[in-house]
Amino acid sequence: MASLVHQGGRFYAQFYDSDRSPTRKRIPLKTSDPDTAQRLLSRTEDKYALGEYDPWRHGREHEIFGWEPGPEKDLSTLGKAKDAYLDSCSHLRPDTQRTYREVLRLFVEYHGRDQHVDRLRPSHITEWLDEGVPSDTLADATRRKYVKHLGYLFRYLVEKGAMDEDLSKQVSLPKQVERPPKAMRQEHQRKLLQEIQAHHQRHAGDGRYNEFHYLLLLIRLNPYMGLRAKELIHLRWQDRSDQRHATVDLGSRTAQIVGGDGEFETKSGRRRVIPLPEEAVRLLKQARARRDKRCQDRECPFVYHHDGSKLKYSGLAHAFYRFRKRAGLPEWVNLHSTRHAYGTRLAEAGTPIKVISKFMGHSTTRVTEQYMHVAPEQGHHYVDEAF
């Protein structure tokens, strides 16, 4: 059924269906009152269960909720169509909205705001990709990304009756080459740790000893947890039942990843619980003991922190880059490589793809399939069992 999502002070009904595209669909409930939102959510669920409402189709929310339908928007030109579509995306994550705005801005600037949408052809897309994007050579992955995001706009216009078909489907694109995820390996981990520890030793007498304790912990710990950068930054210690924050519970040896505290939202929009291996629990217990000694009477709720304060992503990424460069590691070794190390290790151990997908918080197992390519030998186990 649907779940209630609170973002930007407003509530949304979020539906999930793995067979639909996109797999999640949010419907604005136009209220900031939780009781009202819950009543509206129940109404949408009832209509959906009876087959009287499909949230993946636009334009019927006013019938469900009793609202007056909005005025028909002028979608005749690219500029007006872009503005209307971006307005319809206001409930999406800020990062997603930012990507849509940038891609559509480039397309509209190249062809002009007054270009009539009913005169657009697939050639307008290929011409823009070849000549209108500010890059000498556009990578294949970027071309696919740009066309994909244009497709969202065109499908919106088709739904509104402003276009007859999605032109992005007629654009020929280079096939995507499957590549294994770039996971941090043990030799990378060892070199990074050595560089950070050497830095601490050099500055042992000037007050900067253990300055990057959080980075040491992250490089050791995240290959056992597989968290994204925003999840790392917001991860807290759990002293009691907490349903609003991303937390670590050493008693149950689990981490609960949820983004309902208004500070951030998980990428999939769903809560997940990650079981922690013994080594991860050992590292966390050591970190908590150091925290109690370091923070003393100050409140210090975050697992990864700088003098008790929550880290900023820019500072964390800069620190990682600094020591990666000193260690002479490839540029692809980054914060996300520690997450890839987790997924790769699970795949090599023969963990079922659905389990990996659940632990990593993937929206679909298609995302998880990248890890299965790094462990083809696991196929022998299943073949031997079958035959």
C-alpha positions in Angstrom: 0.0 0.0 0.0 1.2 3.6 0.6 3.3 5.2 3.2 3.3 8.7 4.6 6.3 10.9 3.8 7.0 14.2 5.5 9.3 16.6 3.5 9.7 20.3 3.6 6.9 20.7 6.1 4.3 19.0 3.9 3.0 15.5 3.7 2.9 13.1 0.7 1.4 9.7 0.0 4.1 7.4 -1.4 3.1 4.3 -3.4 5.5 1.5 -4.3 5.3 -1.0 -7.1 8.4 -2.8 -8.4 6.6 -3.4 -11.8 5.9 0.2 -12.5 8.2 3.0 -13.7 9.2 4.8 -11.6 8.8 2.2 -8.8 7.8 4.9 -6.4 5.1 7.6 -6.9 4.5 10.4 -4.5 1.2 12.3 -4.3 1.2 15.7 -2.5 -1.5 15.8 0.2 -1.3 19.6 0.5 -1.3 19.6 4.2 1.2 20.0 7.1 -1.2 18.5 9.7 -0.3 14.8 10.5 -3.9 13.8 11.4 -5.3 15.3 8.1 -2.5 13.6 6.2 -3.3 10.2 7.7 -7.0 10.6 6.8 -6.1 11.5 3.2 -3.6 8.6 3.0 -6.3 6.2 4.1 -8.7 7.6 1.4 -6.1 7.1 -1.3 -5.3 3.6 -0.2 -9.0 2.6 -0.3 -9.4 4.0 -3.8 -6.2 2.4 -4.9 -7.2 -1.0 -3.5 -10.6 -0.8 -5.2 -9.0 0.0 -8.5 -10.6 3.4 -8.7 -7.4 5.4 -8.5 -4.0 4.9 -10.1 -1.3 7.3 -8.5 0.9 6.8 -11.6 -1.6 8.7 -13.7 -1.9 12.4 -13.2 -4.9 14.6 -13.0 -7.4 12.8 -10.7 -6.2 13.9 -7.3 -8.8 16.6 -7.1 -11.5 14.0 -7.5 -10.0 11.8 -4.7 -9.5 14.6 -2.2 -12.4 16.9 -3.2 -10.1 19.7 -4.4 -10.9 22.1 -7.2 -9.0 21.1 -10.3 -6.2 23.6 -11.1 -6.3 25.7 -14.2 -5.1 24.2 -17.5 -1.5 25.2 -18.0 -0.1 26.5 -21.3 2.4 23.8 -22.4 2.7 25.0 -26.0 6.4 26.1 -25.9 9.5 24.6 -24.4 9.9 27.3 -21.8 6.4 27.0 -20.5 6.5 23.2 -20.6 9.8 23.1 -18.7 8.4 25.4 -16.0 5.2 23.5 -15.6 7.0 20.1 -15.4 9.5 21.4 -12.8 6.6 22.6 -10.7 5.1 19.1 -10.8 8.4 17.8 -9.5 8.4 19.9 -6.3 7.8 16.9 -4.1 10.9 15.1 -5.2 14.3 15.0 -3.4 16.3 18.3 -3.8 19.2 16.5 -5.6 16.7 15.0 -8.1 15.1 18.3 -8.8 18.5 19.9 -9.3 19.4 17.4 -11.9 16.1 17.9 -13.8 16.6 21.6 -13.7 20.1 21.5 -15.1 19.4 19.1 -18.0 16.2 20.9 -19.0 17.9 24.3 -18.8 20.6 23.2 -21.3 18.0 21.8 -23.7 15.7 24.8 -23.5 18.6 27.3 -23.8 19.8 25.6 -27.0 16.5 25.5 -28.8 14.9 28.5 -27.2 12.0 29.0 -24.8 9.6 29.9 -27.7 10.2 26.6 -29.5 6.8 24.9 -30.0 6.8 21.5 -28.5 4.6 20.0 -31.2 7.3 20.8 -33.7 10.0 19.0 -31.9 11.6 15.9 -33.5 14.1 13.3 -32.4 16.7 15.2 -34.4 16.4 18.2 -32.0 17.7 15.9 -29.2 20.6 14.5 -31.2 21.6 17.9 -32.5 21.6 19.2 -28.9 23.7 16.3 -27.7 26.3 16.8 -30.5 26.5 20.6 -30.5 24.6 22.2 -27.7 26.0 20.6 -24.5 29.1 22.4 -23.1 31.5 19.6 -23.5 34.0 18.7 -26.3 33.2 15.0 -25.9 30.1 13.8 -24.2 30.6 10.5 -22.4 28.2 7.7 -23.4 26.8 7.5 -19.8 26.1 11.2 -19.9 24.3 11.0 -23.2 22.1 8.3 -21.8 21.4 10.3 -18.6 20.5 13.4 -20.6 18.1 11.6 -22.9 16.6 9.8 -19.9 15.8 13.0 -18.2 14.3 14.6 -21.4 12.1 11.5 -21.5 10.5 12.5 -18.2 9.5 15.9 -19.6 8.2 14.4 -22.9 6.1 11.7 -21.1 4.7 14.5 -18.9 3.7 16.4 -22.0 2.2 13.2 -23.6 0.1 12.7 -20.4 -1.1 16.3 -20.6 -2.0 16.0 -24.3 0.7 18.5 -25.5 2.7 15.9 -27.4 1.7 12.8 -29.3 4.7 10.6 -28.3 7.9 10.4 -26.2 10.6 11.5 -28.6 13.4 10.2 -26.4 12.5 6.6 -27.3 13.5 7.3 -30.9 17.0 8.5 -30.1 19.8 6.0 -30.9 22.2 5.7 -27.9 25.3 3.7 -27.3 24.7 0.5 -25.3 25.7 0.6 -21.7 28.7 -1.6 -21.0 28.4 -3.5 -17.7 31.3 -2.8 -15.4 31.9 -4.2 -12.0 31.6 -1.8 -9.1 34.9 -0.1 -8.1 35.2 -1.4 -4.5 37.9 -0.4 -2.1 40.3 -3.3 -1.7 42.3 -4.3 1.3 45.5 -2.8 0.0 43.7 0.5 -0.6 42.4 0.4 2.9 45.8 -0.4 4.4 47.5 2.5 2.6 44.9 5.0 3.6 45.0 4.0 7.2 48.8 4.2 7.2 48.7 7.8 5.8 46.2 9.0 8.3 48.1 7.4 11.2 51.4 8.9 10.0 49.7 12.3 9.9 48.6 11.9 13.5 52.1 10.9 14.6 53.6 13.9 12.9 51.3 16.3 14.7 51.2 14.5 18.0 52.7 17.6 19.8 50.7 20.4 18.2 47.2 19.6 19.3 46.2 17.9 16.0 46.8 14.3 17.2 43.9 12.1 16.2 42.4 15.0 14.2 40.9 12.6 11.6 39.7 9.9 14.0 36.3 9.9 12.2 38.0 9.0 8.9 40.0 6.2 10.4 36.8 4.7 11.8 34.9 5.2 8.5 37.5 3.5 6.4 37.6 0.5 8.8 33.9 0.3 9.5 31.9 1.2 6.3 33.0 -1.9 4.4 31.1 -3.8 7.1 28.0 -1.6 6.8 27.8 -0.2 3.2 26.3 3.2 4.1 25.9 6.1 1.7 27.7 9.4 2.5 24.6 11.2 3.8 23.7 8.1 6.0 27.3 8.1 7.4 27.0 11.8 8.3 23.7 11.4 10.1 24.4 8.1 11.9 23.8 8.3 15.6 24.2 6.2 18.7 21.0 4.8 20.0 20.3 5.0 23.7 16.6 4.2 23.4 14.0 3.4 20.8 14.3 6.0 18.1 12.3 5.8 14.9 13.3 9.1 13.4 17.1 8.9 13.0 19.7 6.7 11.4 21.1 4.9 14.5 23.4 2.1 15.7 22.0 -0.3 18.3 24.9 -2.3 19.8 22.5 -4.3 22.0 20.8 -5.9 19.0 23.9 -5.6 16.7 22.0 -3.7 14.1 22.0 -0.3 12.4 18.6 1.3 11.5 18.8 3.5 8.5 15.8 5.9 8.3 15.6 9.5 7.1 12.4 10.8 8.8 14.0 13.5 11.0 13.7 16.3 8.5 17.5 16.5 8.0 17.8 14.0 5.2 15.9 11.2 3.5 17.1 7.8 2.5 17.6 7.5 -1.3 14.9 4.8 -1.6 12.6 6.5 0.9 12.4 3.3 2.9 13.7 2.3 6.3 16.1 -0.6 6.5 17.8 -2.6 9.2 21.4 -3.8 8.7 22.8 -6.7 10.8 26.3 -5.9 12.0 29.1 -8.5 11.9 31.2 -9.1 15.0 34.1 -7.0 13.7 31.8 -4.0 13.1 30.4 -4.3 16.6 34.0 -4.4 18.0 35.0 -1.2 16.1 31.8 0.5 17.2 32.3 -0.4 20.9 35.9 1.0 20.7 34.5 4.2 19.0 31.9 4.6 21.7 34.4 4.2 24.5 36.6 6.9 22.8 33.5 9.2 22.4 32.6 8.9 26.1 36.2 9.8 27.0 36.6 12.6 24.4 33.2 14.3 24.8 32.7 13.8 28.6 29.9 16.1 29.6 29.1 17.4 26.1 26.3 15.9 24.0 27.9 13.9 21.2 25.2 11.8 19.5 26.9 11.1 16.1 29.0 8.1 15.4 31.2 10.1 13.0 31.9 13.5 14.4 34.4 16.3 14.7 34.8 17.4 18.3 31.2 16.4 18.9 29.7 18.2 16.0 28.1 16.6 13.0 30.4 16.4 9.9 29.8 18.3 6.7 30.0 16.3 3.5 32.4 18.7 1.9 34.8 18.4 4.8 34.6 14.6 4.9 35.1 14.3 1.1 38.0 16.7 1.2 39.7 14.8 4.0 39.3 11.5 2.1 40.7 13.1 -1.1 43.7 14.5 0.8 44.8 11.1 2.1 43.9 9.2 -1.1 46.3 11.5 -3.0 49.0 11.1 -0.4 48.7 7.4 -0.6 49.0 7.4 -4.4 45.7 5.6 -4.9 43.6 5.7 -8.2 41.1 8.5 -8.5 38.2 6.1 -8.5 38.9 5.2 -4.8 36.5 7.5 -3.0 34.0 7.4 -0.1 31.5 5.4 -2.2 34.2 2.7 -2.7 33.8 1.8 0.9 30.1 1.1 0.2 31.0 -0.9 -2.9 33.3 -3.0 -0.8 30.4 -4.1 1.4 28.2 -5.2 -1.6 31.1 -6.9 -3.3 32.0 -8.9 -0.1 28.4 -10.0 0.3 28.2 -11.1 -3.4 31.5 -13.1 -3.1 30.1 -14.9 -0.1 27.1 -16.1 -2.1 24.5 -13.9 -0.5 21.2 -13.9 -2.4 20.7 -10.8 -4.5 17.4 -9.8 -2.8 19.2 -9.9 0.6 22.0 -7.7 -0.7 19.5 -5.3 -2.2 17.6 -5.1 1.1 20.7 -4.4 3.2 22.1 -1.8 0.8 18.7 0.0 0.4 18.5 -0.4 -3.4 15.2 0.6 -5.0 15.4 -2.5 -7.3 17.5 -5.6 -7.7 18.6 -4.3 -11.1 20.9 -1.9 -9.2 22.3 -4.8 -7.1 23.1 -6.9 -10.2 26.4 -5.0 -10.6 27.8 -6.9 -7.6 26.8 -10.3 -8.9 29.2 -9.9 -11.8 32.2 -9.8 -9.5 31.4 -13.2 -8.1 30.6 -15.5 -11.0 32.1 -18.5 -9.2 29.1 -18.6 -6.9 27.1 -19.9 -9.8 28.9 -23.3 -9.5 27.3 -23.7 -6.1 23.8 -23.4 -7.5 24.6 -25.6 -10.5 26.1 -28.3 -8.3 23.0 -28.2 -6.0 20.6 -28.4 -8.9 22.3 -31.3 -10.8 
